[in-house]
């Protein structure tokens, strides 16, 4: 499986000798700090570590991290901004004291400034705006759910959003937020009917399409995932994550040429922030016996990922691909 290839390549041990504090800030593309926006931190295998919210100055912090690759995800959760994921590599920039009896060195700060874009109103641009008349009781529960998400209280948020939907079953905003929250929690089975109904109510919602596509992909349904991810990509043309998952869906469905195109589009949009594209492409080329191309993608990956803790596995794969290419001639 393509995803397994990535996890194999990146499953590297972390150093216990250095700790880091991520010191972040979030601003919109006009330079204004963004308050109370959710920031999630995952490890190199996309396993959740912690979630925080920015303060009134747009700042956030994650403490006590070991060296390694991490992903920071800005999750707007009802705010008018585009979702964004960035990859960071924590590597020591200074020598640590080796005397165990000496004074503590302290954690090394890692500053990062995130610039997020305001959403493009696709519906408004086409001359139509999706709107609903929602009962006040349902609105109140939706707001409780949104507030709980911002307070990192996912269970309470789920309960409130379910109540909002019970009070008004066609409540699009509540359906989309409930479905995407299920996906973020890894609860893909309940996410599918909720997001499906959201799209029955509002057929042109790229965020719901994307989340539903991801849910189907995680449930090993690449054909169903393709339907929704292709629709999301047609509308949300600037989202690298949409094209990344679209490539995974194509690959899972055995459509390697289409997967290659999607991955290259993701890289065009995200650059070295989505350097793992090269691993996915290498896997596709390997399956097609295009070993020279696979080796090239792995070499590009090594160049773009700065401070990789142990490049030995990637280098070994490059050697194997080159050996296969020679043997094929």
C-alpha positions as CSV (number, residue, x, y, z in Angstrom):
1,X,0.0,0.0,0.0
2,X,1.3,3.5,-0.9
3,X,0.8,4.9,2.6
4,X,2.6,1.9,4.1
5,X,5.6,2.8,1.9
6,X,5.7,6.3,3.4
7,X,5.4,5.1,7.0
8,X,8.2,2.6,6.4
9,X,10.5,5.2,5.1
10,X,9.8,7.7,7.8
11,X,9.6,5.4,10.9
12,X,12.8,6.6,12.4
13,X,13.9,6.8,16.0
14,X,13.8,10.2,17.8
15,X,16.7,11.4,19.9
16,X,16.1,11.6,23.7
17,X,18.9,14.2,24.3
18,X,17.3,17.4,22.9
19,X,14.0,19.0,23.5
20,X,12.3,21.8,21.6
21,X,9.6,24.4,22.1
22,X,7.6,25.4,19.0
23,X,6.9,29.2,19.3
24,X,4.3,30.0,16.6
25,X,2.2,32.8,15.4
26,X,-0.7,32.9,12.9
27,X,-1.5,35.9,10.7
28,X,-3.9,36.3,7.8
29,X,-2.6,37.3,4.4
30,X,-3.2,41.0,5.4
31,X,-0.8,40.7,8.3
32,X,-3.3,40.7,11.1
33,X,-3.0,38.1,13.9
34,X,-5.7,35.5,14.0
35,X,-7.2,34.8,17.5
36,X,-8.7,31.5,18.7
37,X,-7.8,29.4,15.7
38,X,-7.1,25.7,16.3
39,X,-3.6,24.4,15.7
40,X,-3.0,20.6,15.8
41,X,0.4,18.9,16.1
42,X,1.0,15.4,14.8
43,X,4.1,13.3,14.5
44,X,5.7,12.1,11.3
45,X,3.2,9.2,11.1
46,X,0.3,11.7,11.4
47,X,-0.5,10.5,14.9
48,X,-2.0,13.3,17.1
49,X,0.2,14.8,19.8
50,X,-1.6,17.9,21.0
51,X,-4.0,20.7,20.0
52,X,-3.9,24.3,21.1
53,X,-5.6,27.6,20.1
54,X,-3.9,30.9,19.3
55,X,-4.2,33.8,21.8
56,X,-5.4,37.3,21.1
57,X,-2.0,38.0,19.5
58,X,-2.2,35.0,17.2
59,X,0.5,33.1,19.1
60,X,0.7,29.5,20.1
61,X,3.2,27.1,21.7
62,X,4.0,23.4,21.9
63,X,6.6,22.4,24.6
64,X,8.9,19.6,25.3
65,X,9.2,18.0,21.8
66,X,12.0,15.6,20.8
67,X,13.9,16.0,17.6
68,X,12.1,14.7,14.5
69,X,9.5,15.6,11.8
70,X,6.2,17.0,12.7
71,X,3.1,18.4,11.0
72,X,1.3,21.6,12.1
73,X,-2.2,21.9,10.9
74,X,-4.3,25.1,11.1
75,X,-7.9,24.0,11.5
76,X,-10.3,27.0,11.0
77,X,-13.4,25.1,12.4
78,X,-16.0,27.5,11.1
79,X,-13.7,30.5,10.7
80,X,-13.4,32.1,7.2
81,X,-9.8,30.8,6.5
82,X,-8.4,28.0,4.4
83,X,-7.0,25.0,6.2
84,X,-3.3,24.7,6.0
85,X,-0.7,22.0,6.9
86,X,3.0,22.6,7.2
87,X,5.9,20.1,7.8
88,X,8.7,21.0,10.2
89,X,11.9,19.2,11.1
90,X,13.2,19.8,14.6
91,X,17.0,19.4,14.7
92,X,19.4,20.8,17.2
93,X,21.2,24.0,16.1
94,X,23.6,24.0,19.1
95,X,25.7,21.6,21.1
96,X,24.2,20.4,24.4
97,X,26.1,20.1,27.5
98,X,27.1,16.5,28.1
99,X,27.9,16.8,31.8
100,X,24.9,15.3,33.7
101,X,25.9,17.2,36.8
102,X,26.1,20.5,35.0
103,X,23.4,23.2,34.7
104,X,20.3,22.4,32.6
105,X,20.6,23.6,29.0
106,X,16.8,24.1,28.5
107,X,14.6,23.5,25.5
108,X,15.6,25.0,22.2
109,X,13.1,27.4,20.7
110,X,11.7,26.8,17.2
111,X,10.0,29.9,15.9
112,X,7.5,29.6,13.1
113,X,5.2,32.2,11.5
114,X,2.2,30.9,9.6
115,X,0.3,33.0,7.1
116,X,-3.2,31.7,6.3
117,X,-5.5,32.8,3.5
118,X,-9.1,33.9,3.8
119,X,-11.5,31.5,2.0
120,X,-12.6,32.3,-1.5
121,X,-16.4,32.3,-1.5
122,X,-16.9,29.9,-4.4
123,X,-20.7,30.1,-4.1
124,X,-20.7,33.9,-4.2
125,X,-18.3,34.0,-7.1
126,X,-20.8,31.9,-9.1
127,X,-23.6,34.3,-8.3
128,X,-25.3,32.0,-5.7
129,X,-25.0,32.0,-1.9
130,X,-26.0,29.0,0.2
131,X,-28.3,30.1,3.0
132,X,-30.7,28.5,5.5
133,X,-33.3,29.6,8.0
134,X,-32.2,27.7,11.1
135,X,-34.2,27.5,14.4
136,X,-32.6,29.5,17.2
137,X,-32.4,26.3,19.4
138,X,-30.4,24.6,16.7
139,X,-28.2,27.6,16.2
140,X,-27.5,27.7,19.9
141,X,-26.3,24.1,20.0
142,X,-24.2,24.6,16.9
143,X,-22.5,27.6,18.6
144,X,-21.9,25.4,21.7
145,X,-20.3,22.8,19.5
146,X,-18.1,25.4,17.8
147,X,-17.0,26.9,21.1
148,X,-16.2,23.4,22.5
149,X,-14.0,22.7,19.4
150,X,-12.2,25.9,20.0
151,X,-11.8,24.9,23.7
152,X,-10.4,21.5,22.6
153,X,-13.4,19.7,24.1
154,X,-14.1,17.3,21.2
155,X,-16.6,15.0,23.1
156,X,-18.7,18.0,24.2
157,X,-18.6,19.4,20.7
158,X,-19.8,16.2,19.1
159,X,-22.7,16.0,21.6
160,X,-23.8,19.6,20.9
161,X,-23.5,19.3,17.1
162,X,-25.6,16.1,17.2
163,X,-28.2,18.0,19.2
164,X,-28.2,20.7,16.6
165,X,-28.7,18.2,13.8
166,X,-31.5,16.5,15.8
167,X,-33.3,19.8,16.1
168,X,-32.8,20.7,12.4
169,X,-31.8,17.6,10.4
170,X,-30.8,19.6,7.3
171,X,-28.6,22.0,9.2
172,X,-25.7,22.2,6.7
173,X,-23.1,24.0,8.9
174,X,-23.7,21.6,11.8
175,X,-23.6,18.5,9.5
176,X,-20.3,19.6,7.9
177,X,-18.6,20.5,11.2
178,X,-19.8,17.3,12.9
179,X,-18.6,15.2,9.9
180,X,-15.2,16.9,9.7
181,X,-14.8,16.5,13.5
182,X,-15.5,12.8,13.2
183,X,-12.8,12.6,10.5
184,X,-10.3,14.4,12.6
185,X,-10.9,12.0,15.5
186,X,-10.4,9.0,13.1
187,X,-14.1,8.0,13.5
188,X,-14.7,7.4,9.8
189,X,-17.8,5.2,9.9
190,X,-20.0,7.8,11.6
191,X,-18.5,10.5,9.5
192,X,-19.7,9.0,6.2
193,X,-23.5,9.3,6.6
194,X,-23.2,12.8,8.2
195,X,-21.1,14.2,5.4
196,X,-23.2,12.4,2.8
197,X,-26.3,14.2,4.1
198,X,-24.4,17.5,4.3
199,X,-23.7,17.2,0.5
200,X,-27.4,16.3,-0.1
201,X,-28.2,19.6,1.5
202,X,-25.4,21.6,-0.2
203,X,-24.1,19.9,-3.3
204,X,-21.2,22.4,-3.9
205,X,-19.3,22.2,-0.6
206,X,-15.7,21.3,-1.2
207,X,-14.8,20.9,2.5
208,X,-17.5,18.3,2.9
209,X,-16.4,16.6,-0.3
210,X,-12.8,16.5,0.8
211,X,-13.6,15.1,4.3
212,X,-16.0,12.5,2.9
213,X,-13.3,11.4,0.4
214,X,-10.8,11.1,3.2
215,X,-13.2,9.0,5.3
216,X,-13.9,6.6,2.4
217,X,-10.2,6.3,1.7
218,X,-9.4,5.5,5.3
219,X,-12.2,2.9,5.2
220,X,-10.4,1.3,2.2
221,X,-13.0,2.4,-0.4
222,X,-10.8,4.1,-3.0
223,X,-13.5,4.1,-5.7
224,X,-15.9,6.0,-3.4
225,X,-13.1,8.3,-2.2
226,X,-12.3,9.1,-5.8
227,X,-15.8,10.4,-6.5
228,X,-15.7,13.0,-3.8
229,X,-12.0,13.9,-3.9
230,X,-12.3,14.6,-7.7
231,X,-15.3,16.8,-7.0
232,X,-13.4,18.7,-4.3
233,X,-10.4,19.1,-6.6
234,X,-12.6,20.7,-9.3
235,X,-13.7,23.4,-6.8
236,X,-10.9,23.8,-4.3
237,X,-8.2,24.0,-7.0
238,X,-5.5,25.5,-4.7
239,X,-5.6,22.9,-1.9
240,X,-2.5,20.7,-2.0
241,X,-4.0,18.3,0.6
242,X,-7.0,17.6,-1.7
243,X,-4.7,16.5,-4.5
244,X,-2.5,14.5,-2.1
245,X,-5.4,12.4,-1.0
246,X,-6.7,12.3,-4.6
247,X,-3.4,10.7,-5.6
248,X,-3.7,8.2,-2.8
249,X,-7.2,7.3,-3.9
250,X,-6.1,6.8,-7.5
251,X,-3.2,4.7,-6.4
252,X,-5.4,2.6,-4.2
253,X,-7.6,2.0,-7.2
254,X,-4.7,1.0,-9.4
255,X,-4.9,4.1,-11.6
256,X,-1.2,5.0,-11.5
257,X,-1.1,7.5,-14.3
258,X,-3.9,9.6,-12.7
259,X,-2.2,9.2,-9.3
260,X,1.0,10.5,-10.7
261,X,-0.8,13.6,-12.1
262,X,-2.5,14.3,-8.8
263,X,0.7,14.0,-6.8
264,X,2.5,16.3,-9.1
265,X,-0.3,18.8,-8.8
266,X,-0.1,18.6,-5.0
267,X,3.7,19.3,-5.2
268,X,3.1,22.2,-7.6
269,X,0.8,23.7,-5.0
270,X,2.7,22.8,-1.8
271,X,6.3,22.6,-2.8
272,X,8.7,21.1,-0.3
273,X,6.1,21.4,2.4
274,X,4.6,18.3,0.9
275,X,8.0,16.6,0.1
276,X,6.5,13.2,0.9
277,X,4.9,13.4,-2.6
278,X,8.3,12.1,-3.8
279,X,7.9,9.0,-1.7
280,X,4.4,8.3,-3.2
281,X,5.7,8.9,-6.7
282,X,8.6,6.5,-6.1
283,X,6.2,3.9,-4.9
284,X,4.1,4.3,-8.1
285,X,7.1,4.1,-10.3
286,X,8.4,1.0,-8.6
287,X,5.0,-0.7,-9.1
288,X,5.2,0.2,-12.8
289,X,8.9,-1.0,-13.0
290,X,10.0,2.5,-13.8
291,X,13.0,2.1,-11.4
292,X,15.1,5.0,-12.7
293,X,12.3,7.4,-12.1
294,X,11.7,5.9,-8.6
295,X,15.4,6.4,-7.7
296,X,15.2,10.0,-9.0
297,X,12.2,10.8,-6.8
298,X,13.9,9.4,-3.7
299,X,17.0,11.5,-4.4
300,X,14.8,14.6,-4.7
301,X,13.2,13.7,-1.4
302,X,16.6,13.5,0.3
303,X,17.5,16.9,-1.0
304,X,14.3,18.6,0.0
305,X,13.9,17.2,3.5
306,X,16.5,19.0,5.6
307,X,18.1,17.4,8.6
308,X,16.6,13.9,8.0
309,X,17.5,12.0,11.1
310,X,18.6,8.8,9.4
311,X,18.7,8.9,5.6
312,X,20.2,5.4,5.4
313,X,16.9,3.7,4.6
314,X,16.1,6.1,1.8
315,X,19.7,5.7,0.4
316,X,19.3,1.9,0.5
317,X,16.0,2.2,-1.4
318,X,17.7,4.4,-4.0
319,X,20.5,1.8,-4.5
320,X,17.9,-1.0,-4.9
321,X,16.0,1.0,-7.5
322,X,19.1,1.7,-9.4
323,X,20.1,-2.0,-9.3
324,X,16.6,-2.9,-10.6
325,X,17.0,-0.4,-13.4
326,X,20.3,-1.9,-14.5
327,X,18.9,-5.4,-14.3
328,X,16.0,-4.4,-16.5
329,X,18.2,-3.2,-19.3
